[in-house]
Amino acid sequence: MSTIAEQFSSAAKANFEANLALFTDFTAKAFEGVEKLVELNVTAAKATFEDSTASTQLLFAAKDPQEFFSLSLAQAQPSAEKAIAYSRHFAKIAAVTQAELAKTSEAQLAETKRKALELFEQVSKSAPPGSENAIAFVNAAIGNANAGYEQFTKSSKQAAEAIESNVNNAVEQLSEVAKSTTRSAKK
């Protein structure tokens, strides 16, 4: 049977390795999200440049002010729709990335929790007589920490869901405003 010091040393090493794995996974997921956002922004910038060039050429070809304003108005709705599509895509990337980060964190923290409880059980079995009160105190502290973590996780999920819902509502409202503005301008 190994000593308590060896058990703690082994647990510390396992904890370090688990934290390193969590950091690596977390960083990889974050970079994936950033890559997707950069790709979205580059694509949007290219499309905006191409649309602007085409629109400018079309506007310069207008024969009179009325045609110029008609062409300008015709460009408003597609531009608003593209902005809304961009917002939705951005929100989706952010939501998926947040969910992946939460999933990665939860899995790693659950494994760390399991290992900590396992170590505590091993140590408590080899604890000297008379240490029952200390073991009960540590066990209660672990239980309280787990309850606090679970509440924090639940609150974090609720906050993320609220943010996602608010972003979706804002995009929908922007879409409705753009549609009503376009309808009003056509009249």
C-alpha positions in Angstrom: 0.0 0.0 0.0 1.4 3.4 -0.9 1.8 6.2 1.6 -0.5 9.2 1.8 2.4 11.4 0.5 2.7 9.1 -2.6 -1.1 9.2 -3.1 -1.1 13.0 -3.0 1.9 13.2 -5.3 0.2 10.9 -7.8 -3.0 12.9 -7.5 -1.1 16.2 -8.0 0.5 14.8 -11.1 -2.8 13.5 -12.4 -4.4 16.8 -11.6 -1.7 18.7 -13.5 -2.1 16.5 -16.5 -5.9 16.9 -16.4 -5.6 20.7 -16.2 -3.1 20.6 -19.1 -5.5 18.5 -21.1 -8.4 20.9 -20.2 -6.3 23.9 -21.3 -5.3 22.2 -24.5 -8.9 21.2 -25.4 -10.3 24.6 -24.3 -7.7 26.5 -26.4 -8.3 24.2 -29.4 -12.1 24.8 -29.2 -11.6 28.6 -28.8 -9.3 28.7 -31.8 -11.8 26.8 -33.9 -14.4 29.4 -33.0 -12.1 32.2 -33.8 -11.2 30.6 -37.2 -14.8 30.3 -38.1 -15.4 34.0 -37.1 -12.4 35.1 -39.2 -13.6 33.1 -42.1 -17.1 34.6 -41.8 -15.6 38.1 -41.6 -13.3 37.6 -44.6 -16.2 36.2 -46.7 -18.4 39.1 -45.6 -15.8 41.7 -46.4 -15.2 40.2 -49.9 -18.9 40.1 -50.6 -19.4 43.7 -49.3 -16.5 44.9 -51.5 -18.0 43.2 -54.5 -21.5 44.4 -53.8 -20.2 48.0 -53.2 -18.3 48.0 -56.5 -21.3 46.7 -58.4 -23.7 49.1 -56.7 -21.4 52.0 -57.4 -21.1 51.2 -61.0 -24.9 50.8 -61.3 -25.5 54.1 -59.5 -23.0 55.9 -61.8 -24.9 54.6 -64.8 -28.1 56.3 -63.6 -29.4 58.7 -66.1 -31.3 61.0 -63.7 -31.8 61.6 -60.0 -35.0 59.6 -59.8 -33.3 56.6 -61.3 -30.4 57.1 -58.9 -32.7 57.1 -55.9 -34.7 54.1 -57.2 -31.5 52.1 -57.6 -30.3 53.2 -54.2 -33.6 52.1 -52.6 -33.4 48.8 -54.5 -30.0 48.1 -52.8 -31.3 48.8 -49.3 -33.2 45.5 -48.8 -30.5 43.1 -50.0 -28.0 44.9 -47.9 -30.2 44.7 -44.8 -30.9 41.0 -45.5 -27.2 40.3 -45.8 -26.5 42.1 -42.5 -29.2 40.0 -40.8 -27.8 36.8 -42.3 -24.3 37.8 -41.1 -25.7 38.5 -37.6 -27.4 35.1 -37.5 -24.3 33.3 -38.7 -22.1 35.1 -36.2 -24.6 34.3 -33.3 -24.6 30.6 -34.4 -20.8 30.4 -34.4 -20.7 32.1 -31.0 -23.3 29.7 -29.5 -21.7 26.6 -30.9 -18.3 27.6 -29.7 -19.7 28.5 -26.2 -21.5 25.1 -26.1 -18.3 23.2 -27.1 -16.2 25.1 -24.4 -18.8 24.3 -21.8 -19.0 20.7 -22.8 -15.2 20.4 -22.7 -15.0 22.1 -19.3 -17.8 20.0 -17.8 -16.3 16.7 -18.9 -12.9 17.6 -17.6 -14.2 18.9 -14.3 -16.4 15.9 -13.8 -13.3 13.6 -14.3 -11.3 15.8 -11.9 -14.1 15.6 -9.3 -14.2 11.8 -9.7 -10.5 11.5 -9.2 -10.5 13.8 -6.2 -13.3 11.8 -4.5 -11.4 8.6 -5.3 -8.3 9.9 -3.7 -10.2 11.1 -0.7 -11.7 7.7 -0.2 -8.3 6.0 -0.4 -6.8 8.5 2.1 -9.7 8.2 4.5 -9.4 4.4 4.5 -5.8 4.7 5.6 -6.4 7.6 8.0 -5.3 7.0 11.6 -7.9 6.3 14.3 -9.5 9.4 15.8 -9.5 11.4 12.5 -13.2 10.7 11.8 -14.2 14.3 12.6 -11.6 15.7 10.2 -12.6 13.2 7.5 -16.3 14.2 8.0 -15.3 17.9 7.8 -13.4 17.4 4.5 -16.2 15.2 3.1 -18.7 18.0 3.9 -16.4 20.6 2.3 -16.2 18.5 -0.8 -19.9 18.1 -0.9 -20.4 21.9 -0.5 -17.9 22.6 -3.2 -19.6 20.2 -5.6 -23.0 21.8 -4.8 -21.5 25.2 -5.4 -19.9 24.1 -8.7 -23.2 22.5 -9.9 -25.0 25.8 -9.1 -22.4 27.8 -10.9 -22.6 25.5 -13.9 -26.4 25.8 -13.9 -26.2 29.6 -13.6 -23.6 29.8 -16.4 -25.8 27.7 -18.7 -28.8 29.9 -18.0 -26.8 33.0 -18.6 -25.5 31.6 -21.9 -29.0 30.6 -23.0 -30.3 34.1 -22.1 -27.5 35.8 -24.1 -28.2 33.5 -27.1 -31.9 34.2 -26.8 -31.3 38.0 -26.6 -29.0 37.9 -29.6 -31.6 36.0 -31.6 -34.4 38.4 -30.5 -32.2 41.4 -31.5 -31.6 39.8 -34.9 -35.3 39.1 -35.4 -36.1 42.7 -34.4 -33.5 44.1 -36.8 -35.0 41.9 -39.5 -38.5 43.2 -38.9 -37.3 46.8 -38.8 -35.4 46.3 -42.1 -38.4 44.7 -43.7 -40.8 47.5 -42.5 -38.4 50.2 -43.6 -38.0 48.7 -47.0 -41.8 48.4 -47.4 -42.3 52.0 -46.2 -39.6 53.3 -48.6 -41.2 51.5 -51.6 -44.6 53.2 -51.0 
